[in-house]
């Protein structure tokens, strides 16, 4: 079997999700492997180091005309190269840790007309285990891998081998579809986020339990507001959804609130297949299509964007408009900044983070409580609280991905959010900022989480 593994080099290292995909195929003896990467020539050294891991071909797709490619342009360029290789199976990481859009693999599958399976934990040549269960692989296929495999170290006596370099002429791309010119999405600016900041009142560790008892008996302040909002949205649905020429579509109802902030001309469509939604869009030509940033929404939105050759901004935390363009905001640069993004093509598309409303207490655990996790579980049980985790704790393997709260995990809105050992990266904060009360416990007095908390405790849990 001929297998292509797509990898991305980020600051000299292989993207961890791609490393998992590579290790998954290196464990098999009955396959031919090609490692394919797209990037500048400076990636050659890192790719050359990877050749020590096994007997496989390594190719770098590199051309100055590719600079500035967004996910749509990247999937196009990679698809042109993969067609030359004619693999039976393509493996990609679920996402890259710099962009975190999880769009390239899905777009590749559409362009190659391969069957697609996401969130793969492990696989054989005929079936794979995903977070949703066991699925049969129908070749040719493209799989996106979770971080379930740890990439091996090279043998002490292994040597590096040459890396082939393919340019735009060799793979036969249309340059108008590459780089900045071929990228519908544009980053207008990046800036430090002040969204969600609160005034923190510092208390002592022994005051935590009495505070929790007081907050748990307090009525949630926004219940009436939420009910009024739902009534308004239902009224809008009744009046506006009769208009078949609405400018803004929502797929499903989860992002109606965000849509009505932009326009009263909103149409909520039932969830359908990507092909059906794309066909309807080509016929009705909406200006904007919004999706909930859940597993189904991310996958289907990426498929539709590729079919329509339009831009898609993933995991937006805010939306605005200047009367013509949709302005989208999402975390960038590993969560240290917020990017302001527009799309030059129509329809403009975005997946949007929506909070999971909950009146319960939720405890968020970071890497800082990894050694005390059993004690945290007992504490959570005493308060009938749900536990979620930051990506740092998930990466340790102590808890599964399904418990992750953050940009690529759950979006929550509890009455009380108790953050234990969480530093305060934007990717996590954007998923918990709608909590009514946030209490942070961290031994680092300078931890960023305190800037976004109502109460702070400088202590170990």
FIBA-348372 format. One record per residue (C-alpha): residue number from 1; residue in one letter; x, y, z. Coordinates in steps of 0.05 Angstrom, whole numbers, always signed. Layout:
N
{gunu NUM,'A',{X,Y,Z}} ...
***
This chain:
461
{gunu 1,'X',{+0,+0,+0}} {gunu 2,'X',{+24,+70,-18}} {gunu 3,'X',{+15,+120,+39}} {gunu 4,'X',{+29,+195,+40}} {gunu 5,'X',{+38,+229,+107}} {gunu 6,'X',{+30,+305,+105}} {gunu 7,'X',{+72,+341,+157}} {gunu 8,'X',{+83,+414,+175}} {gunu 9,'X',{+147,+442,+205}} {gunu 10,'X',{+134,+495,+257}} {gunu 11,'X',{+194,+533,+284}} {gunu 12,'X',{+240,+475,+267}} {gunu 13,'X',{+197,+420,+296}} {gunu 14,'X',{+145,+373,+266}} {gunu 15,'X',{+74,+390,+284}} {gunu 16,'X',{+55,+341,+341}} {gunu 17,'X',{-8,+317,+307}} {gunu 18,'X',{+31,+302,+244}} {gunu 19,'X',{+85,+267,+285}} {gunu 20,'X',{+30,+221,+310}} {gunu 21,'X',{+8,+206,+238}} {gunu 22,'X',{+80,+191,+218}} {gunu 23,'X',{+92,+143,+276}} {gunu 24,'X',{+27,+107,+261}} {gunu 25,'X',{+52,+87,+192}} {gunu 26,'X',{+124,+75,+213}} {gunu 27,'X',{+98,+18,+256}} {gunu 28,'X',{+77,-20,+194}} {gunu 29,'X',{+125,-61,+150}} {gunu 30,'X',{+78,-73,+91}} {gunu 31,'X',{+72,-2,+65}} {gunu 32,'X',{+109,+48,+22}} {gunu 33,'X',{+114,+115,+56}} {gunu 34,'X',{+123,+185,+28}} {gunu 35,'X',{+130,+244,+76}} {gunu 36,'X',{+104,+307,+43}} {gunu 37,'X',{+113,+377,+70}} {gunu 38,'X',{+99,+447,+45}} {gunu 39,'X',{+141,+506,+69}} {gunu 40,'X',{+201,+549,+57}} {gunu 41,'X',{+270,+520,+40}} {gunu 42,'X',{+290,+533,+113}} {gunu 43,'X',{+248,+471,+129}} {gunu 44,'X',{+299,+426,+94}} {gunu 45,'X',{+342,+416,+155}} {gunu 46,'X',{+284,+393,+198}} {gunu 47,'X',{+257,+347,+144}} {gunu 48,'X',{+326,+318,+133}} {gunu 49,'X',{+329,+300,+207}} {gunu 50,'X',{+263,+262,+199}} {gunu 51,'X',{+294,+217,+145}} {gunu 52,'X',{+335,+182,+200}} {gunu 53,'X',{+270,+151,+226}} {gunu 54,'X',{+259,+102,+169}} {gunu 55,'X',{+265,+83,+97}} {gunu 56,'X',{+216,+130,+64}} {gunu 57,'X',{+217,+184,+11}} {gunu 58,'X',{+214,+256,+36}} {gunu 59,'X',{+189,+314,-7}} {gunu 60,'X',{+187,+388,+7}} {gunu 61,'X',{+139,+430,-35}} {gunu 62,'X',{+170,+499,-36}} {gunu 63,'X',{+163,+560,-80}} {gunu 64,'X',{+163,+635,-65}} {gunu 65,'X',{+95,+639,-99}} {gunu 66,'X',{+65,+597,-43}} {gunu 67,'X',{+81,+648,+12}} {gunu 68,'X',{+19,+673,+47}} {gunu 69,'X',{-25,+614,+28}} {gunu 70,'X',{-86,+605,+73}} {gunu 71,'X',{-119,+537,+85}} {gunu 72,'X',{-157,+538,+19}} {gunu 73,'X',{-95,+553,-22}} {gunu 74,'X',{-53,+503,+19}} {gunu 75,'X',{-102,+446,+7}} {gunu 76,'X',{-101,+462,-68}} {gunu 77,'X',{-25,+461,-72}} {gunu 78,'X',{-19,+397,-31}} {gunu 79,'X',{-73,+363,-74}} {gunu 80,'X',{-33,+378,-137}} {gunu 81,'X',{+28,+345,-108}} {gunu 82,'X',{-10,+285,-80}} {gunu 83,'X',{-41,+270,-147}} {gunu 84,'X',{+29,+260,-175}} {gunu 85,'X',{+41,+207,-121}} {gunu 86,'X',{-25,+170,-129}} {gunu 87,'X',{-28,+143,-57}} {gunu 88,'X',{-80,+94,-31}} {gunu 89,'X',{-81,+128,+36}} {gunu 90,'X',{-64,+199,+61}} {gunu 91,'X',{-53,+215,+134}} {gunu 92,'X',{-52,+285,+163}} {gunu 93,'X',{-52,+310,+234}} {gunu 94,'X',{-120,+334,+258}} {gunu 95,'X',{-94,+405,+261}} {gunu 96,'X',{-31,+446,+267}} {gunu 97,'X',{-14,+477,+334}} {gunu 98,'X',{-2,+545,+304}} {gunu 99,'X',{-66,+554,+263}} {gunu 100,'X',{-111,+504,+298}} {gunu 101,'X',{-163,+508,+242}} {gunu 102,'X',{-166,+434,+225}} {gunu 103,'X',{-187,+452,+154}} {gunu 104,'X',{-130,+429,+108}} {gunu 105,'X',{-141,+354,+116}} {gunu 106,'X',{-216,+360,+103}} {gunu 107,'X',{-204,+405,+43}} {gunu 108,'X',{-153,+355,+15}} {gunu 109,'X',{-203,+298,+19}} {gunu 110,'X',{-254,+339,-20}} {gunu 111,'X',{-204,+359,-74}} {gunu 112,'X',{-177,+287,-81}} {gunu 113,'X',{-247,+257,-78}} {gunu 114,'X',{-222,+209,-23}} {gunu 115,'X',{-266,+181,+32}} {gunu 116,'X',{-252,+219,+97}} {gunu 117,'X',{-247,+197,+170}} {gunu 118,'X',{-231,+248,+225}} {gunu 119,'X',{-204,+243,+296}} {gunu 120,'X',{-169,+176,+286}} {gunu 121,'X',{-137,+146,+348}} {gunu 122,'X',{-106,+85,+316}} {gunu 123,'X',{-115,+46,+251}} {gunu 124,'X',{-101,-17,+212}} {gunu 125,'X',{-102,-19,+136}} {gunu 126,'X',{-176,-35,+136}} {gunu 127,'X',{-207,-1,+196}} {gunu 128,'X',{-192,+52,+247}} {gunu 129,'X',{-214,+73,+316}} {gunu 130,'X',{-239,+144,+324}} {gunu 131,'X',{-268,+184,+381}} {gunu 132,'X',{-337,+165,+355}} {gunu 133,'X',{-323,+89,+348}} {gunu 134,'X',{-295,+40,+298}} {gunu 135,'X',{-300,+56,+223}} {gunu 136,'X',{-283,+17,+161}} {gunu 137,'X',{-232,+49,+114}} {gunu 138,'X',{-257,+54,+42}} {gunu 139,'X',{-195,+65,-2}} {gunu 140,'X',{-173,+113,-27}} {gunu 141,'X',{-180,+150,+38}} {gunu 142,'X',{-154,+208,+79}} {gunu 143,'X',{-149,+204,+155}} {gunu 144,'X',{-135,+259,+204}} {gunu 145,'X',{-98,+234,+266}} {gunu 146,'X',{-103,+253,+339}} {gunu 147,'X',{-41,+257,+383}} {gunu 148,'X',{-46,+183,+401}} {gunu 149,'X',{+23,+161,+377}} {gunu 150,'X',{+91,+185,+402}} {gunu 151,'X',{+143,+193,+348}} {gunu 152,'X',{+204,+149,+357}} {gunu 153,'X',{+275,+173,+364}} {gunu 154,'X',{+324,+158,+309}} {gunu 155,'X',{+373,+101,+315}} {gunu 156,'X',{+442,+120,+340}} {gunu 157,'X',{+475,+99,+274}} {gunu 158,'X',{+421,+122,+226}} {gunu 159,'X',{+441,+173,+173}} {gunu 160,'X',{+403,+229,+140}} {gunu 161,'X',{+381,+222,+69}} {gunu 162,'X',{+365,+272,+15}} {gunu 163,'X',{+299,+310,+11}} {gunu 164,'X',{+268,+323,-57}} {gunu 165,'X',{+244,+394,-71}} {gunu 166,'X',{+184,+405,-116}} {gunu 167,'X',{+166,+475,-141}} {gunu 168,'X',{+103,+503,-171}} {gunu 169,'X',{+125,+485,-242}} {gunu 170,'X',{+139,+413,-225}} {gunu 171,'X',{+71,+400,-192}} {gunu 172,'X',{+34,+441,-244}} {gunu 173,'X',{-6,+489,-201}} {gunu 174,'X',{-45,+550,-224}} {gunu 175,'X',{-7,+606,-191}} {gunu 176,'X',{-70,+649,-187}} {gunu 177,'X',{-96,+599,-135}} {gunu 178,'X',{-33,+601,-92}} {gunu 179,'X',{-2,+648,-41}} {gunu 180,'X',{-35,+714,-23}} {gunu 181,'X',{-70,+720,-91}} {gunu 182,'X',{-103,+652,-83}} {gunu 183,'X',{-122,+661,-10}} {gunu 184,'X',{-193,+688,+4}} {gunu 185,'X',{-180,+702,+78}} {gunu 186,'X',{-138,+762,+99}} {gunu 187,'X',{-111,+779,+168}} {gunu 188,'X',{-120,+854,+175}} {gunu 189,'X',{-85,+861,+242}} {gunu 190,'X',{-68,+825,+306}} {gunu 191,'X',{-72,+854,+375}} {gunu 192,'X',{-70,+834,+448}} {gunu 193,'X',{-138,+813,+473}} {gunu 194,'X',{-170,+849,+532}} {gunu 195,'X',{-236,+813,+522}} {gunu 196,'X',{-264,+780,+584}} {gunu 197,'X',{-218,+816,+634}} {gunu 198,'X',{-246,+823,+704}} {gunu 199,'X',{-227,+856,+770}} {gunu 200,'X',{-198,+802,+814}} {gunu 201,'X',{-209,+801,+889}} {gunu 202,'X',{-155,+759,+922}} {gunu 203,'X',{-174,+715,+981}} {gunu 204,'X',{-140,+661,+1023}} {gunu 205,'X',{-144,+587,+1009}} {gunu 206,'X',{-186,+573,+1071}} {gunu 207,'X',{-239,+621,+1045}} {gunu 208,'X',{-252,+580,+982}} {gunu 209,'X',{-304,+531,+1009}} {gunu 210,'X',{-346,+585,+1045}} {gunu 211,'X',{-345,+627,+980}} {gunu 212,'X',{-368,+567,+939}} {gunu 213,'X',{-426,+554,+987}} {gunu 214,'X',{-449,+626,+981}} {gunu 215,'X',{-444,+628,+905}} {gunu 216,'X',{-480,+561,+897}} {gunu 217,'X',{-542,+588,+933}} {gunu 218,'X',{-542,+652,+893}} {gunu 219,'X',{-592,+655,+835}} {gunu 220,'X',{-560,+660,+767}} {gunu 221,'X',{-564,+733,+747}} {gunu 222,'X',{-574,+725,+673}} {gunu 223,'X',{-632,+675,+672}} {gunu 224,'X',{-685,+728,+656}} {gunu 225,'X',{-639,+759,+604}} {gunu 226,'X',{-629,+691,+571}} {gunu 227,'X',{-704,+678,+568}} {gunu 228,'X',{-716,+747,+537}} {gunu 229,'X',{-662,+734,+486}} {gunu 230,'X',{-693,+667,+467}} {gunu 231,'X',{-761,+699,+458}} {gunu 232,'X',{-731,+753,+413}} {gunu 233,'X',{-695,+701,+371}} {gunu 234,'X',{-759,+660,+364}} {gunu 235,'X',{-796,+722,+340}} {gunu 236,'X',{-741,+737,+290}} {gunu 237,'X',{-744,+665,+265}} {gunu 238,'X',{-820,+671,+254}} {gunu 239,'X',{-815,+737,+215}} {gunu 240,'X',{-748,+735,+181}} {gunu 241,'X',{-742,+662,+160}} {gunu 242,'X',{-799,+672,+110}} {gunu 243,'X',{-750,+714,+69}} {gunu 244,'X',{-716,+668,+20}} {gunu 245,'X',{-665,+721,-1}} {gunu 246,'X',{-633,+730,+68}} {gunu 247,'X',{-563,+758,+69}} {gunu 248,'X',{-539,+715,+127}} {gunu 249,'X',{-550,+641,+135}} {gunu 250,'X',{-539,+600,+198}} {gunu 251,'X',{-532,+525,+191}} {gunu 252,'X',{-572,+500,+250}} {gunu 253,'X',{-597,+547,+305}} {gunu 254,'X',{-537,+550,+352}} {gunu 255,'X',{-507,+614,+322}} {gunu 256,'X',{-572,+653,+312}} {gunu 257,'X',{-555,+703,+366}} {gunu 258,'X',{-489,+721,+333}} {gunu 259,'X',{-524,+727,+265}} {gunu 260,'X',{-578,+774,+290}} {gunu 261,'X',{-524,+820,+318}} {gunu 262,'X',{-501,+830,+246}} {gunu 263,'X',{-567,+836,+209}} {gunu 264,'X',{-642,+824,+215}} {gunu 265,'X',{-640,+787,+148}} {gunu 266,'X',{-624,+719,+176}} {gunu 267,'X',{-645,+650,+152}} {gunu 268,'X',{-633,+588,+194}} {gunu 269,'X',{-625,+525,+152}} {gunu 270,'X',{-630,+454,+175}} {gunu 271,'X',{-565,+415,+179}} {gunu 272,'X',{-554,+377,+114}} {gunu 273,'X',{-497,+346,+75}} {gunu 274,'X',{-440,+390,+50}} {gunu 275,'X',{-461,+379,-22}} {gunu 276,'X',{-533,+400,-9}} {gunu 277,'X',{-513,+463,+28}} {gunu 278,'X',{-462,+481,-26}} {gunu 279,'X',{-514,+472,-81}} {gunu 280,'X',{-565,+514,-44}} {gunu 281,'X',{-512,+568,-33}} {gunu 282,'X',{-495,+569,-107}} {gunu 283,'X',{-568,+579,-123}} {gunu 284,'X',{-587,+631,-70}} {gunu 285,'X',{-519,+665,-62}} {gunu 286,'X',{-520,+688,+11}} {gunu 287,'X',{-468,+738,+33}} {gunu 288,'X',{-451,+701,+97}} {gunu 289,'X',{-457,+630,+123}} {gunu 290,'X',{-446,+618,+198}} {gunu 291,'X',{-436,+550,+231}} {gunu 292,'X',{-430,+526,+302}} {gunu 293,'X',{-357,+509,+318}} {gunu 294,'X',{-373,+438,+340}} {gunu 295,'X',{-346,+374,+308}} {gunu 296,'X',{-400,+371,+255}} {gunu 297,'X',{-397,+445,+240}} {gunu 298,'X',{-322,+448,+232}} {gunu 299,'X',{-321,+388,+186}} {gunu 300,'X',{-380,+407,+142}} {gunu 301,'X',{-361,+480,+138}} {gunu 302,'X',{-291,+461,+113}} {gunu 303,'X',{-322,+415,+61}} {gunu 304,'X',{-370,+469,+36}} {gunu 305,'X',{-314,+522,+34}} {gunu 306,'X',{-272,+476,-10}} {gunu 307,'X',{-330,+460,-57}} {gunu 308,'X',{-348,+534,-64}} {gunu 309,'X',{-274,+556,-66}} {gunu 310,'X',{-288,+608,-13}} {gunu 311,'X',{-255,+629,+52}} {gunu 312,'X',{-271,+602,+120}} {gunu 313,'X',{-249,+630,+187}} {gunu 314,'X',{-249,+577,+242}} {gunu 315,'X',{-269,+583,+315}} {gunu 316,'X',{-288,+656,+316}} {gunu 317,'X',{-299,+687,+384}} {gunu 318,'X',{-331,+751,+357}} {gunu 319,'X',{-362,+778,+293}} {gunu 320,'X',{-376,+848,+266}} {gunu 321,'X',{-391,+881,+200}} {gunu 322,'X',{-376,+947,+166}} {gunu 323,'X',{-440,+942,+126}} {gunu 324,'X',{-407,+903,+70}} {gunu 325,'X',{-353,+855,+96}} {gunu 326,'X',{-358,+806,+153}} {gunu 327,'X',{-303,+820,+204}} {gunu 328,'X',{-282,+758,+242}} {gunu 329,'X',{-240,+753,+305}} {gunu 330,'X',{-204,+690,+328}} {gunu 331,'X',{-144,+673,+373}} {gunu 332,'X',{-76,+671,+338}} {gunu 333,'X',{-2,+660,+352}} {gunu 334,'X',{-14,+604,+402}} {gunu 335,'X',{-68,+645,+436}} {gunu 336,'X',{-25,+705,+452}} {gunu 337,'X',{-60,+750,+403}} {gunu 338,'X',{-128,+761,+370}} {gunu 339,'X',{-130,+764,+294}} {gunu 340,'X',{-178,+808,+257}} {gunu 341,'X',{-196,+773,+191}} {gunu 342,'X',{-239,+786,+129}} {gunu 343,'X',{-257,+742,+70}} {gunu 344,'X',{-251,+770,-1}} {gunu 345,'X',{-297,+718,-33}} {gunu 346,'X',{-371,+702,-25}} {gunu 347,'X',{-402,+672,+14}} {gunu 348,'X',{-361,+694,+73}} {gunu 349,'X',{-359,+636,+122}} {gunu 350,'X',{-342,+627,+195}} {gunu 351,'X',{-349,+574,+249}} {gunu 352,'X',{-368,+609,+314}} {gunu 353,'X',{-355,+589,+386}} {gunu 354,'X',{-421,+585,+424}} {gunu 355,'X',{-425,+572,+499}} {gunu 356,'X',{-456,+510,+528}} {gunu 357,'X',{-504,+540,+579}} {gunu 358,'X',{-500,+507,+647}} {gunu 359,'X',{-523,+526,+716}} {gunu 360,'X',{-475,+478,+749}} {gunu 361,'X',{-407,+487,+779}} {gunu 362,'X',{-350,+466,+733}} {gunu 363,'X',{-278,+455,+754}} {gunu 364,'X',{-224,+467,+703}} {gunu 365,'X',{-158,+431,+713}} {gunu 366,'X',{-92,+452,+683}} {gunu 367,'X',{-24,+419,+680}} {gunu 368,'X',{-10,+450,+748}} {gunu 369,'X',{-55,+400,+784}} {gunu 370,'X',{-32,+338,+745}} {gunu 371,'X',{-2,+308,+808}} {gunu 372,'X',{-64,+323,+849}} {gunu 373,'X',{-117,+301,+799}} {gunu 374,'X',{-146,+246,+843}} {gunu 375,'X',{-156,+296,+899}} {gunu 376,'X',{-189,+344,+851}} {gunu 377,'X',{-237,+289,+829}} {gunu 378,'X',{-257,+277,+902}} {gunu 379,'X',{-267,+352,+912}} {gunu 380,'X',{-310,+356,+848}} {gunu 381,'X',{-352,+297,+872}} {gunu 382,'X',{-365,+332,+939}} {gunu 383,'X',{-393,+392,+901}} {gunu 384,'X',{-428,+352,+846}} {gunu 385,'X',{-384,+390,+797}} {gunu 386,'X',{-364,+372,+726}} {gunu 387,'X',{-290,+370,+709}} {gunu 388,'X',{-259,+399,+645}} {gunu 389,'X',{-186,+405,+627}} {gunu 390,'X',{-138,+452,+592}} {gunu 391,'X',{-99,+427,+532}} {gunu 392,'X',{-37,+424,+576}} {gunu 393,'X',{-69,+371,+621}} {gunu 394,'X',{-98,+333,+561}} {gunu 395,'X',{-30,+330,+529}} {gunu 396,'X',{-3,+294,+591}} {gunu 397,'X',{-50,+236,+576}} {gunu 398,'X',{-82,+239,+645}} {gunu 399,'X',{-150,+259,+617}} {gunu 400,'X',{-181,+246,+548}} {gunu 401,'X',{-191,+299,+495}} {gunu 402,'X',{-267,+298,+504}} {gunu 403,'X',{-256,+334,+571}} {gunu 404,'X',{-218,+392,+540}} {gunu 405,'X',{-247,+462,+546}} {gunu 406,'X',{-217,+512,+499}} {gunu 407,'X',{-213,+535,+427}} {gunu 408,'X',{-212,+464,+402}} {gunu 409,'X',{-253,+434,+458}} {gunu 410,'X',{-316,+450,+498}} {gunu 411,'X',{-345,+520,+504}} {gunu 412,'X',{-378,+527,+573}} {gunu 413,'X',{-420,+577,+612}} {gunu 414,'X',{-428,+552,+684}} {gunu 415,'X',{-453,+590,+744}} {gunu 416,'X',{-385,+578,+778}} {gunu 417,'X',{-320,+563,+742}} {gunu 418,'X',{-263,+542,+788}} {gunu 419,'X',{-197,+543,+750}} {gunu 420,'X',{-143,+501,+783}} {gunu 421,'X',{-71,+506,+759}} {gunu 422,'X',{-91,+539,+694}} {gunu 423,'X',{-44,+593,+667}} {gunu 424,'X',{-95,+632,+625}} {gunu 425,'X',{-80,+622,+551}} {gunu 426,'X',{-130,+656,+505}} {gunu 427,'X',{-149,+589,+474}} {gunu 428,'X',{-176,+568,+542}} {gunu 429,'X',{-203,+635,+565}} {gunu 430,'X',{-246,+644,+503}} {gunu 431,'X',{-283,+580,+521}} {gunu 432,'X',{-299,+598,+594}} {gunu 433,'X',{-307,+674,+591}} {gunu 434,'X',{-384,+669,+594}} {gunu 435,'X',{-380,+638,+663}} {gunu 436,'X',{-419,+679,+714}} {gunu 437,'X',{-364,+675,+767}} {gunu 438,'X',{-293,+654,+756}} {gunu 439,'X',{-248,+633,+814}} {gunu 440,'X',{-174,+619,+799}} {gunu 441,'X',{-125,+580,+842}} {gunu 442,'X',{-53,+584,+819}} {gunu 443,'X',{+13,+585,+857}} {gunu 444,'X',{+41,+635,+807}} {gunu 445,'X',{+18,+704,+830}} {gunu 446,'X',{+33,+731,+760}} {gunu 447,'X',{-9,+679,+723}} {gunu 448,'X',{-52,+710,+669}} {gunu 449,'X',{-114,+674,+693}} {gunu 450,'X',{-121,+724,+751}} {gunu 451,'X',{-134,+780,+701}} {gunu 452,'X',{-197,+743,+679}} {gunu 453,'X',{-221,+720,+747}} {gunu 454,'X',{-270,+749,+798}} {gunu 455,'X',{-233,+716,+856}} {gunu 456,'X',{-161,+693,+860}} {gunu 457,'X',{-122,+649,+907}} {gunu 458,'X',{-46,+648,+903}} {gunu 459,'X',{-34,+578,+928}} {gunu 460,'X',{-28,+505,+908}} {gunu 461,'X',{-95,+471,+909}} 
***
